[in-house]
Amino acid sequence: MFGLKFIRYWWVAAILVLLALGIGLASRTEPTKLAAGPALSAGAAAAAPARRETRATLDPARFVGKAALAHQVAREIPDVLDQLYCYCECDKHTGHKSLLSCFTDGHAAT
């Protein structure tokens, strides 16, 4: 009923599936490896550059929905956002220093 072509293509499909699974498993990272231990966090803190944006972020209670959530996250991780470039080019138009600047004057909510 099934010819030689079917068997040949079935093996090709099986090999492709196994390769995809192998690549997927190889690219997975364990969550425990990503968690920063005491030695890593101390070294990372020493290597972190000085913050460019020194103004405080706006109170998340002033906003609703996703804007409130974004301002809460900005308040929790300001050092991370200060290292990121804002792609709306507000550094050229409004004098922002980093993505964190957008959360200090309400620009992020617009």
Order of alpha helices (4+ residues) and beta strands (2+ residues): alpha-alpha-alpha-alpha-alpha-alpha
